[in-house]
């Protein structure tokens, strides 16, 4: 197997982070290929390598695997460690991954991922408040039930990879997740997350629509990105 993972900007691309972090944290070798967002719609350009015109995409020889969940399932079929060994932890992890993949639309829409900034938000509307409360519940349940420091127990799994972009959002927007903050601090300190963040801060790319979403979220109080 010789994997190539195609991702986009480190600052913006939450979907890209998930399989990238999963492969890095599990020590699975891959070629890292970045195709940055350069305009509001990159569909036509990305269709050259992605059937959906989106990233991430995993290339394995003549096999193309798209979507962060599809990539995770493909990797799980070929490598150990993607899911917890314990049956209860595995069920929790798979359900929470599916929920993250298909839900949390208010959190995604109102708290766009941007690794290198800090934002002061106004009061949360009801939809965002529900999403943040549910994230807190998942974090606290996972840590309490399986003992931490990861969300499904003592070792990193796909569950941590799928919520890793939320950790950046929690820090960027100062979202309150109670005892779940222990996991946020732990995952942000992971060496692979530190690498992703360093690359994000070094990026000079800016894409107008992503920056407009950031400005709409609240007042930017710090920007650590390269000018």
SVG drawing of the C-alpha trace seen along z (x, -y; Angstrom):
<svg xmlns="http://www.w3.org/2000/svg" viewBox="-33 -43 38 49">
<polyline fill="none" stroke="black" stroke-width="0.4" points="0.0,0.0 1.2,-3.5 -1.2,-6.1 -1.4,-9.7 -3.7,-12.0 -5.0,-15.1 -6.0,-17.9 -6.5,-21.6 -5.5,-24.7 -4.4,-23.8 -6.2,-26.9 -9.6,-26.2 -10.1,-22.5 -11.6,-20.7 -12.6,-17.7 -9.0,-17.4 -7.7,-17.3 -9.5,-14.2 -7.9,-11.5 -4.6,-13.4 -4.5,-13.3 -5.7,-9.6 -2.8,-8.5 -0.2,-10.6 -1.3,-9.5 -1.4,-5.8 2.0,-6.0 0.6,-5.0 2.9,-6.3 1.4,-8.5 2.4,-11.1 1.0,-14.5 -0.4,-16.5 -1.9,-20.0 -4.4,-21.5 -5.3,-24.9 -8.7,-26.6 -8.0,-29.6 -11.6,-30.8 -15.1,-30.4 -15.8,-27.4 -12.9,-25.0 -15.2,-22.4 -14.0,-22.4 -10.3,-22.3 -10.8,-19.6 -12.8,-17.4 -9.5,-16.6 -8.7,-14.3 -11.9,-14.1 -15.3,-12.7 -17.1,-15.1 -14.9,-18.1 -14.0,-18.2 -11.2,-17.2 -10.0,-15.0 -9.2,-12.3 -7.1,-9.2 -5.3,-7.6 -4.2,-4.0 -2.8,-2.9 -5.7,-2.9 -8.3,-3.2 -9.7,-6.6 -11.4,-7.0 -13.3,-10.2 -14.9,-11.7 -13.4,-11.7 -15.6,-8.9 -15.1,-6.8 -11.3,-7.2 -11.6,-6.2 -13.5,-3.1 -11.0,-2.2 -8.1,-2.6 -9.9,-0.6 -10.2,2.4 -6.4,2.4 -4.9,1.2 -5.4,1.9 -6.1,-0.8 -8.7,-2.9 -11.5,-1.9 -11.3,-0.9 -10.9,2.7 -13.5,2.7 -17.0,3.3 -18.7,0.6 -16.0,-2.0 -16.2,-1.0 -19.9,-1.4 -19.7,-4.8 -16.9,-5.9 -18.6,-4.8 -21.9,-6.5 -20.2,-9.7 -18.2,-9.7 -21.3,-9.3 -23.0,-12.0 -20.1,-14.4 -20.0,-13.5 -23.6,-14.3 -24.6,-16.8 -23.6,-20.0 -24.6,-22.3 -24.8,-25.3 -21.4,-24.8 -19.9,-24.3 -21.7,-27.3 -21.3,-29.8 -17.8,-28.8 -15.8,-28.2 -12.5,-26.5 -9.5,-28.9 -6.6,-27.5 -4.6,-30.7 -7.0,-33.2 -9.0,-33.9 -12.5,-35.4 -14.8,-37.0 -18.3,-35.9 -21.6,-37.5 -24.4,-35.4 -25.0,-32.0 -28.3,-31.4 -30.4,-28.4 -29.0,-26.1 -25.4,-26.8 -26.0,-26.5 -27.5,-23.0 -24.5,-21.9 -22.0,-23.1 -24.0,-21.4 -24.0,-18.2 -20.3,-18.4 -19.7,-18.9 -21.9,-15.9 -20.0,-13.6 -16.7,-14.7 -17.7,-14.3 -19.4,-11.0 -16.5,-9.5 -13.9,-10.6 -16.0,-9.5 -17.0,-6.1 -13.7,-5.0 -11.2,-6.8 -9.4,-9.1 -7.2,-10.8 -8.8,-10.2 -12.5,-10.2 -12.8,-6.4 -10.1,-5.4 -6.3,-5.3 -5.3,-5.5 -6.1,-7.7 -8.8,-6.4 -10.9,-7.8 -13.2,-9.4 -10.5,-11.8 -9.6,-12.5 -13.2,-13.4 -13.6,-15.8 -10.1,-17.3 -11.4,-20.2 -13.8,-20.9 -10.9,-21.3 -9.6,-24.1 -13.0,-25.7 -13.4,-25.5 -10.1,-27.4 -10.7,-29.9 -14.2,-30.9 -13.7,-30.2 -16.5,-27.7 -17.4,-26.2 -17.2,-22.4 -16.8,-21.8 -14.8,-18.8 -14.4,-18.1 -11.7,-20.8 -9.3,-18.2 -9.6,-16.3 -9.3,-19.6 -6.0,-20.4 -4.7,-16.9 -5.5,-16.6 -4.1,-20.1 -0.8,-19.0 -0.6,-15.9 2.5,-16.0 0.5,-15.6 -1.8,-18.4 1.2,-20.6 2.5,-19.9 -0.8,-20.7 -1.0,-24.0 2.6,-25.0 1.8,-24.5 -1.4,-26.4 0.3,-29.4 3.0,-29.4 0.4,-29.5 0.2,-32.8 -3.0,-31.7 -6.2,-33.6 -9.5,-32.8 -12.1,-35.5 -15.3,-33.5 -13.6,-31.7 -12.3,-35.1 -15.8,-36.6 -17.3,-33.7 -14.7,-34.3 -15.5,-38.1 -19.2,-37.3 -18.5,-35.1 -17.4,-37.9 -14.5,-40.3 -11.0,-38.9 -8.9,-39.6 -5.7,-37.8 -4.3,-36.6 -1.2,-34.4 -1.0,-33.6 1.8,-34.6 1.0,-38.1"/>
</svg>
